[in-house]
Amino acid sequence: MQKKKVIIEDVEKIIEYLEGKSDSIIELIENNRDCEYTLFQKYITHSDIITAGKRNGKDQSVDRNYLYYLSNDKMFEMEQNQEMESAKQSNIGMPKEFYQKLEMPILERRSGQQSTQHEHPRVNDYADVYLVNDTLKYFNIEYTKKVFEKLGKKVNWNFEKFKLTLSNGNFTPIELSEAIHGLGTESDAYFHMLRRNIFKGDSFICLIKSNMDTHKKELYILLEKNPIFFTIIGETNQLWENYLQLKNIKDLNKLTTEQKLLHKNDEKNRSLQSKWKDMLAAEMMNYTSVENEVFCPFTYITADYNNLKTLYRASHIKSFADCDSDEAYDINNGLLLCANADALFDKHLITIDENKEIVFSFVLEHDEKLKQLLRLNNEIFKSILNDERMHYLEFHRNEFMKKEALRKLGVIDDEIVSE
């Protein structure tokens, strides 16, 4: 099966992508501009999760999916509407281009044989392999245990056994092997322990550094938590906050409404918008069973995010013009909506009430045909509406009611017709 992937080879685009993720790896690139770099990114799927952290066969209950950012009740509910995964492989699948770049063999099943499990080439024979330490703060067993507790999961692990110690400095050298289905085998003891902290929907990033003079290669592994992780544990994503500081978002409080909008649409902030949208997409991937699949929680329009990213919008709940610096790119102040739903939501022609039900403006409330064509006649996906989002939706409802009153008076807001 073709592995979905994001591959970046332009060094400036790699640096832009890594902003807000790892200062140490950006510093390494800047200090070694004479080398070539290739970045691979993927979101962890059910098949990538370590065997001990997931359901491993359809005869097992979905509550064995420990390394999911979902409660058991939510998984049981989802199973009623979609078949949840039960793949048995447990290596981190990578595209063929990854192995080609490392000049490693690509393992394939031989005709007439069930497996090639005896073949486990060492990645270290082709490249020095390192974990990037400043991306691993939240990938430790104490945080994993905290997620289990917050979600009410009873996991019978010896947590003391899986405590990891990182090397001094920026990078931790590790041993890594390749198996028929991807990276990581039980012989890779340290990496195997680390994988007990990698949940479905987390981001797995590999940077290959190639020295063109010596032909020496280095592989750097970066990990990034799915945004839903921070909502669950109730902590701030400090790396994201540092990135917002870099982009001067903290200065928003000093700006007028017009200046805020100019700031939002400034060319240099496009990467910030894109990163925020990617975070919203990654969060939605927690509720699907297909790799890279997302859906609009209002219309259920579903697509592969890597292929059809343009189909969706990163929609602010409390409008950007009204946000302070802490609200502007709070993940819980956003929804990943398809373009039609975003247009109506952004202009306050629809909103969400206290019971998590969609509310229509009178201008389309009774137009059942239009609502059907827009796919807005079904119950919205409520699981995404956590307490933090419901708080922001209070602002959206208040603005909806103000605009609705003006519409009923026949007053048309210039903003409504500006597009």
TORMARBA-133804 format. One record per residue (C-alpha): residue number from 1; chain; x, y, z. Coordinates in pm, 1 decimal, m for minus. Layout:
N
+-----+---+----------+----------+----------+
:   k : c :       c1 :       c2 :       c3 :
+-----+---+----------+----------+----------+
: NUM : A :        X :        Y :        Z :
...
+-----+---+----------+----------+----------+
***
This chain:
419
+-----+---+----------+----------+----------+
:   k : c :       c1 :       c2 :       c3 :
+-----+---+----------+----------+----------+
:   1 : A :      0.0 :      0.0 :      0.0 :
:   2 : A :    131.4 :    345.1 :    m92.7 :
:   3 : A :    222.0 :    539.2 :    219.8 :
:   4 : A :     79.8 :    890.3 :    239.3 :
:   5 : A :    362.0 :   1131.4 :    298.8 :
:   6 : A :    485.3 :   1485.8 :    306.9 :
:   7 : A :    832.6 :   1525.6 :    162.1 :
:   8 : A :   1019.6 :   1856.5 :    159.6 :
:   9 : A :   1363.6 :   1900.2 :      2.0 :
:  10 : A :   1393.8 :   2278.2 :    m27.5 :
:  11 : A :   1601.6 :   2386.9 :    272.4 :
:  12 : A :   1416.5 :   2717.4 :    322.3 :
:  13 : A :   1081.1 :   2540.2 :    323.8 :
:  14 : A :   1220.0 :   2285.4 :    569.9 :
:  15 : A :   1326.3 :   2565.3 :    805.6 :
:  16 : A :    985.8 :   2730.2 :    770.5 :
:  17 : A :    814.3 :   2399.6 :    845.3 :
:  18 : A :   1030.0 :   2338.8 :   1153.3 :
:  19 : A :    972.3 :   2682.3 :   1306.1 :
:  20 : A :    787.9 :   2631.7 :   1630.4 :
:  21 : A :    888.1 :   2267.6 :   1644.8 :
:  22 : A :   1263.2 :   2256.4 :   1717.7 :
:  23 : A :   1514.4 :   2537.6 :   1762.3 :
:  24 : A :   1803.0 :   2291.8 :   1785.8 :
:  25 : A :   1742.1 :   2129.3 :   1449.1 :
:  26 : A :   1702.6 :   2468.9 :   1279.8 :
:  27 : A :   2035.1 :   2571.5 :   1432.5 :
:  28 : A :   2193.7 :   2252.1 :   1299.5 :
:  29 : A :   2069.3 :   2326.8 :    946.5 :
:  30 : A :   2182.1 :   2689.7 :    960.2 :
:  31 : A :   2530.3 :   2580.9 :   1071.7 :
:  32 : A :   2555.3 :   2316.5 :    797.8 :
:  33 : A :   2422.9 :   2490.5 :    488.3 :
:  34 : A :   2663.0 :   2294.9 :    266.8 :
:  35 : A :   2465.6 :   1973.6 :    329.1 :
:  36 : A :   2150.0 :   1848.2 :    162.3 :
:  37 : A :   1830.7 :   1787.5 :    360.5 :
:  38 : A :   1514.3 :   1589.3 :    305.8 :
:  39 : A :   1221.8 :   1603.8 :    548.6 :
:  40 : A :    955.1 :   1334.8 :    580.2 :
:  41 : A :    640.4 :   1386.1 :    788.1 :
:  42 : A :    350.0 :   1156.4 :    867.0 :
:  43 : A :     71.1 :   1134.1 :   1122.0 :
:  44 : A :     83.6 :    818.1 :   1331.0 :
:  45 : A :   m183.7 :    567.8 :   1230.4 :
:  46 : A :   m324.4 :    263.3 :   1405.6 :
:  47 : A :    m78.8 :     40.9 :   1218.5 :
:  48 : A :    217.1 :    249.1 :   1339.8 :
:  49 : A :    127.0 :    217.1 :   1708.2 :
:  50 : A :    324.8 :    m29.8 :   1918.4 :
:  51 : A :    138.8 :   m358.9 :   1969.6 :
:  52 : A :    104.9 :   m308.3 :   2345.9 :
:  53 : A :    m85.9 :     14.0 :   2284.8 :
:  54 : A :   m362.4 :    m96.0 :   2049.2 :
:  55 : A :   m632.1 :   m341.5 :   1957.3 :
:  56 : A :   m459.4 :   m619.1 :   1768.6 :
:  57 : A :   m736.5 :   m811.4 :   1595.3 :
:  58 : A :  m1111.7 :   m780.0 :   1545.6 :
:  59 : A :  m1170.1 :  m1027.3 :   1827.2 :
:  60 : A :  m1035.1 :   m769.8 :   2073.3 :
:  61 : A :  m1239.1 :   m482.4 :   2214.4 :
:  62 : A :  m1162.0 :   m125.1 :   2108.5 :
:  63 : A :  m1082.8 :    m40.1 :   2470.7 :
:  64 : A :   m744.8 :   m201.7 :   2400.3 :
:  65 : A :   m665.6 :    108.7 :   2193.1 :
:  66 : A :   m468.3 :    262.8 :   2476.5 :
:  67 : A :   m262.5 :    498.1 :   2259.8 :
:  68 : A :   m566.4 :    684.8 :   2126.7 :
:  69 : A :   m665.3 :   1032.7 :   2243.5 :
:  70 : A :  m1020.7 :    906.3 :   2288.9 :
:  71 : A :  m1209.4 :    773.9 :   2587.3 :
:  72 : A :  m1338.7 :    417.8 :   2576.9 :
:  73 : A :  m1696.6 :    548.3 :   2558.1 :
:  74 : A :  m1609.1 :    760.3 :   2254.8 :
:  75 : A :  m1440.7 :    465.8 :   2080.1 :
:  76 : A :  m1737.7 :    239.5 :   2144.5 :
:  77 : A :  m1963.9 :    510.9 :   2003.1 :
:  78 : A :  m1745.3 :    551.3 :   1694.3 :
:  79 : A :  m1741.9 :    175.5 :   1634.3 :
:  80 : A :  m2117.8 :    186.4 :   1583.1 :
:  81 : A :  m2069.5 :    411.1 :   1278.9 :
:  82 : A :  m1736.2 :    304.1 :   1132.2 :
:  83 : A :  m1512.2 :      1.3 :   1143.4 :
:  84 : A :  m1221.7 :     77.3 :   1371.0 :
:  85 : A :   m878.5 :    m52.1 :   1283.2 :
:  86 : A :   m739.6 :   m386.8 :   1391.4 :
:  87 : A :   m416.7 :   m413.4 :   1188.0 :
:  88 : A :   m155.6 :   m642.7 :   1341.6 :
:  89 : A :    165.4 :   m481.8 :   1216.0 :
:  90 : A :    328.5 :   m242.5 :   1461.1 :
:  91 : A :    618.0 :    m77.0 :   1279.3 :
:  92 : A :    614.9 :    288.1 :   1178.4 :
:  93 : A :    546.6 :    275.2 :    806.6 :
:  94 : A :    756.1 :    501.0 :    583.9 :
:  95 : A :    740.1 :    568.2 :    207.7 :
:  96 : A :    989.4 :    407.8 :    m28.2 :
:  97 : A :   1152.5 :    746.3 :    m88.0 :
:  98 : A :   1270.7 :    742.7 :    273.8 :
:  99 : A :   1469.0 :    421.8 :    225.9 :
: 100 : A :   1594.1 :    532.0 :   m113.3 :
: 101 : A :   1731.5 :    852.0 :     37.5 :
: 102 : A :   1915.9 :    649.1 :    300.2 :
: 103 : A :   2027.7 :    402.7 :     29.2 :
: 104 : A :   1873.6 :    120.1 :    229.6 :
: 105 : A :   1706.5 :   m192.6 :     93.1 :
: 106 : A :   1328.5 :   m181.0 :     64.5 :
: 107 : A :   1199.3 :   m501.8 :    217.5 :
: 108 : A :    926.5 :   m686.1 :     29.1 :
: 109 : A :    746.0 :  m1011.9 :     86.0 :
: 110 : A :    883.9 :  m1299.3 :   m115.0 :
: 111 : A :    656.4 :  m1509.6 :   m327.5 :
: 112 : A :    531.5 :  m1810.6 :   m136.5 :
: 113 : A :    654.8 :  m1691.3 :    202.1 :
: 114 : A :    448.2 :  m1549.7 :    483.9 :
: 115 : A :    700.1 :  m1299.9 :    612.9 :
: 116 : A :   1052.6 :  m1168.0 :    603.3 :
: 117 : A :   1073.7 :  m1102.9 :    975.8 :
: 118 : A :   1425.2 :  m1246.4 :    989.0 :
: 119 : A :   1544.2 :   m951.3 :    779.9 :
: 120 : A :   1594.2 :   m646.2 :   1000.5 :
: 121 : A :   1854.9 :   m417.1 :    843.1 :
: 122 : A :   2004.2 :   m166.2 :   1085.0 :
: 123 : A :   1937.2 :    193.4 :    987.2 :
: 124 : A :   2257.4 :    278.3 :   1177.4 :
: 125 : A :   2458.0 :     96.9 :    909.2 :
: 126 : A :   2344.5 :    365.3 :    664.4 :
: 127 : A :   2315.3 :    674.4 :    885.2 :
: 128 : A :   2378.9 :    796.1 :   1236.9 :
: 129 : A :   2039.0 :    810.4 :   1407.7 :
: 130 : A :   1935.7 :   1069.6 :   1667.3 :
: 131 : A :   1627.7 :   1176.0 :   1858.3 :
: 132 : A :   1582.0 :   1553.0 :   1874.7 :
: 133 : A :   1561.9 :   1623.2 :   2246.7 :
: 134 : A :   1370.8 :   1952.1 :   2241.3 :
: 135 : A :   1073.6 :   1778.2 :   2074.4 :
: 136 : A :   1042.7 :   1507.9 :   2340.1 :
: 137 : A :    923.1 :   1694.2 :   2648.5 :
: 138 : A :    574.4 :   1545.5 :   2631.1 :
: 139 : A :    681.0 :   1202.3 :   2505.1 :
: 140 : A :    752.4 :   1052.2 :   2842.9 :
: 141 : A :    567.4 :    792.6 :   3043.0 :
: 142 : A :    447.2 :   1036.7 :   3309.6 :
: 143 : A :    255.7 :   1239.8 :   3052.2 :
: 144 : A :    126.7 :    921.6 :   2889.6 :
: 145 : A :      1.0 :    802.8 :   3226.4 :
: 146 : A :   m164.6 :   1141.6 :   3277.0 :
: 147 : A :   m350.7 :   1109.2 :   2945.8 :
: 148 : A :   m474.3 :    763.3 :   3048.4 :
: 149 : A :   m598.8 :    903.1 :   3379.0 :
: 150 : A :   m772.7 :   1201.8 :   3216.7 :
: 151 : A :   m948.8 :    970.7 :   2967.8 :
: 152 : A :  m1038.2 :    714.8 :   3233.6 :
: 153 : A :   m832.7 :    434.8 :   3076.7 :
: 154 : A :   m712.7 :    155.7 :   3301.9 :
: 155 : A :   m382.8 :     40.4 :   3151.5 :
: 156 : A :   m193.9 :   m242.2 :   3318.5 :
: 157 : A :    161.4 :   m129.1 :   3238.8 :
: 158 : A :    465.4 :   m115.9 :   3464.2 :
: 159 : A :    514.3 :    258.0 :   3407.2 :
: 160 : A :    842.1 :    269.5 :   3603.0 :
: 161 : A :    991.1 :     33.6 :   3344.5 :
: 162 : A :    943.1 :    281.7 :   3061.7 :
: 163 : A :   1115.3 :    591.4 :   3200.3 :
: 164 : A :   1362.5 :    732.3 :   2947.3 :
: 165 : A :   1676.1 :    938.4 :   2995.7 :
: 166 : A :   1791.3 :   1168.5 :   2716.9 :
: 167 : A :   2152.4 :   1248.1 :   2641.3 :
: 168 : A :   2304.7 :   1580.9 :   2741.2 :
: 169 : A :   2297.5 :   1828.1 :   2459.2 :
: 170 : A :   2053.0 :   1855.8 :   2171.3 :
: 171 : A :   2037.9 :   1500.1 :   2039.9 :
: 172 : A :   2015.3 :   1145.8 :   2177.0 :
: 173 : A :   2177.3 :    869.0 :   1964.4 :
: 174 : A :   1965.1 :    555.4 :   1928.2 :
: 175 : A :   1968.1 :    219.0 :   1752.3 :
: 176 : A :   1701.7 :    170.7 :   1487.0 :
: 177 : A :   1607.1 :   m119.4 :   1260.3 :
: 178 : A :   1387.6 :   m170.7 :    956.3 :
: 179 : A :   1122.5 :   m442.3 :    934.9 :
: 180 : A :    891.9 :   m545.4 :    653.0 :
: 181 : A :    626.6 :   m292.4 :    763.5 :
: 182 : A :    850.7 :     m2.9 :    862.2 :
: 183 : A :   1075.8 :    129.9 :   1137.2 :
: 184 : A :   1127.5 :     m8.4 :   1485.2 :
: 185 : A :   1160.3 :   m362.7 :   1619.1 :
: 186 : A :   1180.3 :   m505.9 :   1969.9 :
: 187 : A :   1559.5 :   m517.4 :   1935.6 :
: 188 : A :   1556.1 :   m135.1 :   1931.3 :
: 189 : A :   1505.8 :   m126.6 :   2306.7 :
: 190 : A :   1521.1 :    250.9 :   2364.8 :
: 191 : A :   1306.7 :    339.2 :   2062.6 :
: 192 : A :   1063.8 :     61.7 :   2158.4 :
: 193 : A :   1019.6 :    219.3 :   2502.6 :
: 194 : A :    974.7 :    565.1 :   2350.5 :
: 195 : A :    693.8 :    433.7 :   2131.7 :
: 196 : A :    482.9 :    371.3 :   2442.4 :
: 197 : A :    432.6 :    748.1 :   2441.1 :
: 198 : A :    345.9 :    793.8 :   2072.5 :
: 199 : A :    m31.2 :    812.5 :   2019.3 :
: 200 : A :   m241.7 :    787.4 :   1706.0 :
: 201 : A :   m246.4 :   1130.8 :   1545.8 :
: 202 : A :     92.3 :   1243.3 :   1676.7 :
: 203 : A :    333.3 :   1369.4 :   1413.0 :
: 204 : A :    642.9 :   1165.0 :   1322.8 :
: 205 : A :    906.1 :   1372.2 :   1143.1 :
: 206 : A :   1235.0 :   1249.0 :    998.8 :
: 207 : A :   1508.7 :   1478.9 :    870.4 :
: 208 : A :   1786.9 :   1323.1 :    664.4 :
: 209 : A :   2109.8 :   1525.4 :    648.0 :
: 210 : A :   2348.3 :   1428.8 :    369.4 :
: 211 : A :   2708.6 :   1551.4 :    359.5 :
: 212 : A :   2788.8 :   1576.5 :     m9.9 :
: 213 : A :   3167.9 :   1561.7 :     41.1 :
: 214 : A :   3191.3 :   1261.4 :    274.1 :
: 215 : A :   2860.1 :   1095.9 :    169.3 :
: 216 : A :   2789.4 :   1055.4 :    540.9 :
: 217 : A :   2421.3 :   1061.2 :    637.7 :
: 218 : A :   2247.5 :   1150.1 :    961.0 :
: 219 : A :   1884.0 :   1080.6 :   1050.1 :
: 220 : A :   1709.1 :   1305.4 :   1301.9 :
: 221 : A :   1372.6 :   1199.6 :   1445.1 :
: 222 : A :   1138.6 :   1470.1 :   1572.6 :
: 223 : A :    806.2 :   1406.6 :   1742.9 :
: 224 : A :    513.3 :   1644.0 :   1779.5 :
: 225 : A :    206.1 :   1593.8 :   1996.2 :
: 226 : A :   m138.2 :   1611.8 :   1844.3 :
: 227 : A :   m306.2 :   1936.4 :   1959.0 :
: 228 : A :   m579.6 :   1740.9 :   2138.0 :
: 229 : A :   m312.1 :   1622.4 :   2383.2 :
: 230 : A :   m284.3 :   1968.3 :   2539.4 :
: 231 : A :   m661.0 :   2001.6 :   2572.9 :
: 232 : A :   m675.0 :   1665.5 :   2750.7 :
: 233 : A :   m395.3 :   1734.4 :   3000.3 :
: 234 : A :   m489.2 :   2099.2 :   3047.5 :
: 235 : A :   m145.6 :   2244.0 :   2973.0 :
: 236 : A :    m19.7 :   2504.5 :   2730.1 :
: 237 : A :    179.4 :   2394.5 :   2426.6 :
: 238 : A :    495.5 :   2587.6 :   2511.9 :
: 239 : A :    660.9 :   2530.3 :   2173.6 :
: 240 : A :    357.1 :   2681.8 :   2000.1 :
: 241 : A :    355.1 :   2973.5 :   2242.6 :
: 242 : A :    722.3 :   3038.4 :   2171.7 :
: 243 : A :    651.6 :   3036.4 :   1799.8 :
: 244 : A :    367.2 :   3287.2 :   1842.2 :
: 245 : A :    608.7 :   3507.2 :   2034.9 :
: 246 : A :    850.5 :   3482.5 :   1742.1 :
: 247 : A :    573.1 :   3596.9 :   1509.3 :
: 248 : A :    492.9 :   3894.3 :   1735.9 :
: 249 : A :    141.9 :   3766.6 :   1806.3 :
: 250 : A :    178.4 :   3894.7 :   2162.0 :
: 251 : A :    168.7 :   4247.3 :   2017.0 :
: 252 : A :   m192.7 :   4201.2 :   1899.7 :
: 253 : A :   m326.2 :   4360.8 :   2215.5 :
: 254 : A :   m175.5 :   4691.7 :   2104.3 :
: 255 : A :   m340.1 :   4691.3 :   1759.6 :
: 256 : A :   m667.9 :   4831.4 :   1633.2 :
: 257 : A :   m917.9 :   4605.1 :   1455.9 :
: 258 : A :   m794.9 :   4719.2 :   1113.5 :
: 259 : A :   m432.2 :   4667.0 :   1213.3 :
: 260 : A :   m514.1 :   4314.5 :   1337.1 :
: 261 : A :   m664.4 :   4220.6 :   1001.9 :
: 262 : A :   m362.5 :   4362.3 :    818.3 :
: 263 : A :   m140.8 :   4158.9 :   1051.7 :
: 264 : A :   m340.7 :   3841.0 :    984.2 :
: 265 : A :   m319.5 :   3882.5 :    606.6 :
: 266 : A :     44.9 :   3988.4 :    600.4 :
: 267 : A :    248.3 :   3769.6 :    365.6 :
: 268 : A :    502.8 :   3686.7 :    635.1 :
: 269 : A :    226.8 :   3537.5 :    850.9 :
: 270 : A :    102.8 :   3292.7 :    589.3 :
: 271 : A :    310.4 :   3012.8 :    743.1 :
: 272 : A :    145.8 :   3082.2 :   1080.2 :
: 273 : A :   m199.9 :   3047.1 :    925.9 :
: 274 : A :    m94.5 :   2724.2 :    756.1 :
: 275 : A :     49.8 :   2574.9 :   1076.1 :
: 276 : A :   m268.7 :   2657.5 :   1268.7 :
: 277 : A :   m478.4 :   2494.6 :    998.6 :
: 278 : A :   m257.9 :   2183.8 :   1009.3 :
: 279 : A :   m311.5 :   2165.1 :   1384.6 :
: 280 : A :   m688.9 :   2175.8 :   1340.2 :
: 281 : A :   m663.5 :   1902.5 :   1075.6 :
: 282 : A :   m445.6 :   1683.5 :   1297.6 :
: 283 : A :   m704.2 :   1712.0 :   1573.3 :
: 284 : A :   m982.0 :   1592.0 :   1339.0 :
: 285 : A :   m772.2 :   1289.4 :   1238.8 :
: 286 : A :   m831.9 :   1149.3 :   1588.0 :
: 287 : A :  m1191.5 :   1076.8 :   1487.4 :
: 288 : A :  m1125.6 :    886.8 :   1162.3 :
: 289 : A :   m993.6 :    544.2 :   1073.6 :
: 290 : A :   m827.4 :    628.7 :    742.0 :
: 291 : A :   m475.6 :    767.5 :    718.5 :
: 292 : A :   m465.8 :   1148.7 :    676.2 :
: 293 : A :   m845.7 :   1164.7 :    654.9 :
: 294 : A :  m1030.7 :   1467.2 :    793.9 :
: 295 : A :  m1390.9 :   1582.7 :    780.5 :
: 296 : A :  m1587.5 :   1900.3 :    834.1 :
: 297 : A :  m1779.7 :   1866.9 :   1163.5 :
: 298 : A :  m2078.5 :   2055.8 :   1016.8 :
: 299 : A :  m2115.4 :   1884.3 :    677.3 :
: 300 : A :  m1913.8 :   1561.4 :    718.7 :
: 301 : A :  m1742.7 :   1631.0 :    384.7 :
: 302 : A :  m1446.2 :   1395.9 :    406.4 :
: 303 : A :  m1114.9 :   1394.9 :    221.1 :
: 304 : A :   m744.9 :   1314.0 :    239.7 :
: 305 : A :   m597.4 :   1627.2 :    394.2 :
: 306 : A :   m260.3 :   1593.6 :    218.5 :
: 307 : A :   m428.3 :   1577.4 :   m121.5 :
: 308 : A :   m720.9 :   1817.6 :    m69.7 :
: 309 : A :   m608.3 :   2063.0 :    196.3 :
: 310 : A :   m755.7 :   2349.9 :     m7.1 :
: 311 : A :  m1105.7 :   2209.6 :     45.4 :
: 312 : A :  m1099.8 :   2319.0 :    409.5 :
: 313 : A :  m1068.2 :   2646.1 :    598.8 :
: 314 : A :   m922.6 :   2720.0 :    940.3 :
: 315 : A :  m1222.5 :   2906.4 :   1078.9 :
: 316 : A :  m1197.5 :   3131.0 :   1383.9 :
: 317 : A :  m1487.7 :   3098.1 :   1627.8 :
: 318 : A :  m1426.1 :   3430.4 :   1798.4 :
: 319 : A :  m1326.1 :   3643.7 :   1501.5 :
: 320 : A :   m959.1 :   3730.8 :   1466.8 :
: 321 : A :  m1041.1 :   4103.2 :   1474.9 :
: 322 : A :  m1193.0 :   4061.9 :   1823.1 :
: 323 : A :   m920.0 :   3834.4 :   1964.2 :
: 324 : A :   m648.1 :   3922.0 :   2208.4 :
: 325 : A :   m304.7 :   3765.6 :   2170.4 :
: 326 : A :   m392.8 :   3456.8 :   2374.6 :
: 327 : A :   m706.4 :   3385.8 :   2171.8 :
: 328 : A :   m591.6 :   3451.6 :   1814.5 :
: 329 : A :   m432.9 :   3111.9 :   1752.4 :
: 330 : A :   m566.8 :   2910.8 :   2041.4 :
: 331 : A :   m646.2 :   2570.9 :   1888.7 :
: 332 : A :   m980.6 :   2573.9 :   2070.3 :
: 333 : A :  m1077.1 :   2899.8 :   1899.5 :
: 334 : A :  m1078.6 :   2722.9 :   1566.1 :
: 335 : A :  m1272.6 :   2468.9 :   1361.1 :
: 336 : A :  m1169.5 :   2294.0 :   1040.8 :
: 337 : A :  m1466.3 :   2361.5 :    811.6 :
: 338 : A :  m1530.4 :   2305.2 :    443.3 :
: 339 : A :  m1541.8 :   2625.6 :    241.3 :
: 340 : A :  m1924.0 :   2659.8 :    225.7 :
: 341 : A :  m1972.1 :   2603.3 :    596.8 :
: 342 : A :  m1687.9 :   2841.9 :    677.9 :
: 343 : A :  m1843.2 :   3117.5 :    463.4 :
: 344 : A :  m2173.7 :   3093.1 :    654.0 :
: 345 : A :  m2008.6 :   3056.4 :    994.5 :
: 346 : A :  m1765.3 :   3343.0 :    934.1 :
: 347 : A :  m2049.4 :   3578.1 :    834.3 :
: 348 : A :  m2263.4 :   3465.5 :   1130.3 :
: 349 : A :  m2538.3 :   3319.2 :    912.2 :
: 350 : A :  m2513.3 :   3005.2 :   1121.7 :
: 351 : A :  m2398.6 :   2947.9 :   1478.7 :
: 352 : A :  m2400.8 :   2677.8 :   1748.2 :
: 353 : A :  m2629.2 :   2695.8 :   2051.7 :
: 354 : A :  m2568.1 :   2586.5 :   2413.1 :
: 355 : A :  m2688.0 :   2233.1 :   2328.8 :
: 356 : A :  m2435.5 :   2200.3 :   2045.7 :
: 357 : A :  m2703.1 :   2228.6 :   1778.8 :
: 358 : A :  m2672.1 :   2434.2 :   1463.6 :
: 359 : A :  m2880.1 :   2753.9 :   1446.8 :
: 360 : A :  m2966.7 :   2916.2 :   1113.2 :
: 361 : A :  m3031.6 :   3278.6 :   1025.6 :
: 362 : A :  m3388.1 :   3344.2 :    922.4 :
: 363 : A :  m3263.7 :   3410.3 :    566.2 :
: 364 : A :  m3200.0 :   3037.8 :    514.2 :
: 365 : A :  m3373.3 :   2869.5 :    806.7 :
: 366 : A :  m3670.6 :   2750.6 :    598.9 :
: 367 : A :  m3482.3 :   2678.7 :    277.9 :
: 368 : A :  m3460.5 :   2301.7 :    321.9 :
: 369 : A :  m3337.7 :   2244.1 :    m31.7 :
: 370 : A :  m3043.5 :   2479.8 :     16.9 :
: 371 : A :  m2957.3 :   2328.8 :    353.5 :
: 372 : A :  m2963.2 :   1985.2 :    195.3 :
: 373 : A :  m2737.3 :   2097.0 :    m89.5 :
: 374 : A :  m2500.0 :   2251.7 :    163.2 :
: 375 : A :  m2513.4 :   1931.4 :    371.9 :
: 376 : A :  m2622.7 :   2125.5 :    679.3 :
: 377 : A :  m2936.0 :   1925.4 :    757.5 :
: 378 : A :  m2765.3 :   1660.7 :    972.8 :
: 379 : A :  m2661.2 :   1669.4 :   1335.9 :
: 380 : A :  m2317.4 :   1826.1 :   1367.9 :
: 381 : A :  m2018.7 :   1634.5 :   1506.9 :
: 382 : A :  m2036.7 :   1729.0 :   1873.4 :
: 383 : A :  m1723.5 :   1556.4 :   2005.4 :
: 384 : A :  m1504.3 :   1837.1 :   1874.4 :
: 385 : A :  m1700.7 :   2092.7 :   2080.5 :
: 386 : A :  m1511.5 :   2071.4 :   2407.7 :
: 387 : A :  m1566.1 :   2312.7 :   2697.8 :
: 388 : A :  m1306.8 :   2557.6 :   2566.9 :
: 389 : A :  m1472.8 :   2576.6 :   2225.0 :
: 390 : A :  m1815.0 :   2617.7 :   2383.4 :
: 391 : A :  m1677.0 :   2918.7 :   2570.5 :
: 392 : A :  m1563.9 :   3077.5 :   2242.0 :
: 393 : A :  m1899.7 :   2993.0 :   2087.2 :
: 394 : A :  m2067.3 :   3225.6 :   2337.1 :
: 395 : A :  m1895.6 :   3513.6 :   2157.0 :
: 396 : A :  m2001.9 :   3375.0 :   1820.4 :
: 397 : A :  m2368.4 :   3344.6 :   1928.2 :
: 398 : A :  m2371.3 :   3698.2 :   2062.6 :
: 399 : A :  m2237.1 :   3830.7 :   1733.1 :
: 400 : A :  m2489.5 :   3614.3 :   1544.7 :
: 401 : A :  m2777.1 :   3769.5 :   1740.1 :
: 402 : A :  m2652.0 :   4123.5 :   1675.9 :
: 403 : A :  m2623.8 :   4062.2 :   1302.6 :
: 404 : A :  m2955.1 :   3877.8 :   1294.0 :
: 405 : A :  m3128.5 :   4179.3 :   1447.1 :
: 406 : A :  m2976.0 :   4405.0 :   1181.5 :
: 407 : A :  m3075.1 :   4166.3 :    903.6 :
: 408 : A :  m3434.4 :   4164.8 :   1023.6 :
: 409 : A :  m3433.7 :   4544.7 :   1014.4 :
: 410 : A :  m3311.2 :   4530.1 :    657.7 :
: 411 : A :  m2970.5 :   4669.0 :    752.3 :
: 412 : A :  m2695.8 :   4496.0 :    556.5 :
: 413 : A :  m2353.2 :   4501.5 :    717.7 :
: 414 : A :  m2084.4 :   4604.2 :    467.2 :
: 415 : A :  m1875.6 :   4312.4 :    587.8 :
: 416 : A :  m2149.5 :   4068.3 :    486.4 :
: 417 : A :  m2146.2 :   4176.6 :    123.2 :
: 418 : A :  m1776.4 :   4259.2 :     98.0 :
: 419 : A :  m1693.0 :   3928.3 :    m65.5 :
+-----+---+----------+----------+----------+
***
